[in-house]
């Protein structure tokens, strides 16, 4: 198994990419800490892991809050004694596409607190343990929209651009401690966030077709597409990979 005896903390694991990653990481031998603000969804993910013979616990976590990130890291260490993999997957879209001059400051702060500040916080509190054990892997979820820019979503796309730059900065800084840092840039996927990325005024079916038309491979991503990419980055197979943005976008970023 590719993650045997590893401990993985995954934020935003109540659904979507995080849930798929929790299930697949556990299948590959990892003990998984499921972190999310959605208690019901988080517990469902734990049940899915256990039904397949894996091991997981759920910790309620608002990733934008310092005290809750501290609690997440401390409880993870108290339970499993180490953190090998930190998957900063939690993220949110803008509520609606809007021109920058109509974008409310509170909405900008909400997006940045969840998409960027959360990575700063989790890394800040997890790295001391990784340094002590002499190894670690950090994976951050960015977005294809930070590479092939979506209009009227300045808060979202710029926050995901910040994730890419932060990933590079952390990879360079933490390499001396044998901590690898990479990020994923997924295209729109079949997750609960999909409706937020549909063209304005489009119904679900029309919106899905509009998105597919922008993806050269001709389909919307599935959560497992991203989870398997994360699995590679988390595994020892990627032991020489750090500072990379791995696009999982069906070649959308190439045109």
C-alpha positions, 0 to 999 in steps of 0.5 A: 500500500502506498501510504502504509502507516502514514497519518493524513489530515484532510480539510474539507473532507465532508464532501467532494475532493476531500471525501474522495481523498479520505477514502482513497488514502485510507484504502492505501493504508493511511490513518485519516483525520477528516476535518470539516465544518460540516459535522454530518458530512464529516461523520459520513466520510468517516463511516465510508472509510470504516466500511471499507476497512480503513481507519478515520476520525472526524474533528470539527474544524472551521479552517479560518479560525486559529483556535480550531486549526490548533485544536485540529493539529493537537487532537491529530497528534494526540490520537496518532502521534504524528502527521505525515500528510497535511492536505489543505483541501478546504475552500469556498467559491465566491457567492456570485460572480460580480464585477470588482467594483461591486464586490463586498469587502466582507466577501473578499475577506471570507474567501481569502480567510478560507482559501489562503489564511487557512493554509498559513494557519494549518502549516504554521501549527503542523510544521513543528511536528513535521520538523521534529519527525524529519519529514512531511508532505503538504498538499494544497488545493488551488484551481484551474481558474487561477491559471485560465482565469475566470472573469467576474470572480476576482476574489476566488481566482486571486485567492487560488493564485495566492495558493499557488505562490504560497505553495512555491514559497513553502516548498523552498522554505521547508525543503531543508526539513525534508518537507515537500509542498505541492498543490493541485489545480483542478477544473470544475468537478462533480462536487457540491461546489459545481453550481457556483461555477456555472455561467450566470443564469444557466440551469444545471444541464446547460451550465454543465455543457458550457463547462465541458465545452471549455475542457479539451478532454470533454468531461467534467472532473470527478472527485476521484480524479483529484484524489488520485493526483493527491495520492501520487503527491502524498506518496513516496513515488513523488519523493523528488517532487516539491513546489509543483502545481499539478493541473487536473483540468483536462487541458483546460489551462492550455487554451 
